[in-house]
Amino acid sequence: MLFSVVFLLPVVLCAPSPQDRYDGHKVLEIFGKTEEDFRKLLELQLQFGLDMWKTPKHVNDSAHAMVAPEHLTNVLEQLNSLNLGVSTLIDDVQQLIHSSTKDNKKQARAIFPGGSGHDHGRYYRHQAILDFMTLVANDANKSPNVAATLETIGTSGQGRSLKLIKIFSTVNTGTPKRKIFIDGGIHAREWISPASVKYLIEQFAYNPGNIADIYTLLARYEIYLIPVMNPDGYEFSHTNTRMWRKNRRTNTGSTCIGVDLNRNFPYQWNPANGGSTNPCQDTYSGTGPASEVETQVLVNYLTGAGFDAYITIHSYGQYWLYPWGFTTALPADVADLHAAGQAGVDAIQDYGRLRYTLGSSTNVLYAAAGGSDDFAKGMAGVKYSYTLELRDNGRYGFLLPESEIIPACEELRAGFLAFANAMYNQQQVIVGK
């Protein structure tokens, strides 16, 4: 049974100082059996400023909460007094931040023979990602009959380029190609998202594994990819505050910075539905629909462009989600969305034995109005619109180590290719009617 307890993402009382640290911060998994249990947990969140990494969806679910060391004893005492079960997922967040990004010679590296020569087993800053995209666009050694073009489609609030790469087959089949759009990095702290989109660029442009489904994909579709939709926040998460989520807009009348871009899209925008009107909340929805320049860029690009599919990559939790995020009601074509998504989920499980949960955002995760996937389907007319939450389930959470990048990316590739095949087969049936 879904329930109505609405958890808040953390309040930021002021602009964080350079190189914020998380020494002694722990991430706890907290178990409750009733809706009342989670109402009590919400009270603790407000009392101690808990950062909820994962909110419970239903009774007998669990929450993941980051707790500062100065509050740990009191939080544990109160959880015990409430008879809420608790275990430790991450013992020291700062140690995990350090270990997840340090050079590790034992980690799997992905420098593909015949590919770009780029190491995809690392996390990169925004400019390095743009440099990689430029390399791919200009490289004459891509797969036979594959081309790529680079386009700046806008700039962020702080003036960073929002660049898109289009990868396509140069073979003229006599019919216009269909189009798929993939973006990443809407939430700054989810580093696996830009890394995975960058990996897909490599795979589609060079196909180093000589995968037949990639050739088939490019014979049918043009692929448009933006690894980082929130470059200002992404850079800030590298230089200042690793757990930063929002963009970096200055909010008039507040010392708190940023808007949650995934609460800012104009379709069914509603801060009261999974967002916030408080600029100090991590889910602050902005001053109005599409108030943010990054949101506006994506809205303008998707609207009227005739995309067949929109996929936005996030983390974590292992979900394959389709609209709607603003209501428990389902789209009229939910059977098509579910069947195509099921092909992706099944392929991920077959490839890496990880189980993804498939369903509508509100029904299997939480309500969140103003999401990009709802906009793509509800206003931009994209039939197949999804949010993918990549691995894991909480052992590392947002701090997925570099050693986990390649496995996560390979799972995504397997799932995406299976989804694209299923979508194409559905489209052929629809056209044939």
Secondary structure as GFF3:
##gff-version 3
##sequence-region A 1 433
A	DSSP	beta_strand	26	31	.	.	.	ID=ss1
A	DSSP	alpha_helix	35	48	.	.	.	ID=ss2
A	DSSP	beta_strand	51	54	.	.	.	ID=ss3
A	DSSP	beta_strand	62	67	.	.	.	ID=ss4
A	DSSP	alpha_helix	69	81	.	.	.	ID=ss5
A	DSSP	beta_strand	85	90	.	.	.	ID=ss6
A	DSSP	alpha_helix	93	101	.	.	.	ID=ss7
A	DSSP	alpha_helix	126	138	.	.	.	ID=ss8
A	DSSP	beta_strand	146	155	.	.	.	ID=ss9
A	DSSP	beta_strand	161	169	.	.	.	ID=ss10
A	DSSP	beta_strand	178	184	.	.	.	ID=ss11
A	DSSP	alpha_helix	192	206	.	.	.	ID=ss12
A	DSSP	alpha_helix	212	220	.	.	.	ID=ss13
A	DSSP	beta_strand	221	226	.	.	.	ID=ss14
A	DSSP	alpha_helix	231	239	.	.	.	ID=ss15
A	DSSP	three_ten_helix	261	263	.	.	.	ID=ss16
A	DSSP	alpha_helix	293	302	.	.	.	ID=ss17
A	DSSP	beta_strand	309	315	.	.	.	ID=ss18
A	DSSP	beta_strand	319	322	.	.	.	ID=ss19
A	DSSP	alpha_helix	334	352	.	.	.	ID=ss20
A	DSSP	beta_strand	357	360	.	.	.	ID=ss21
A	DSSP	alpha_helix	361	364	.	.	.	ID=ss22
A	DSSP	alpha_helix	372	378	.	.	.	ID=ss23
A	DSSP	beta_strand	384	390	.	.	.	ID=ss24
A	DSSP	three_ten_helix	402	404	.	.	.	ID=ss25
A	DSSP	alpha_helix	405	432	.	.	.	ID=ss26
###
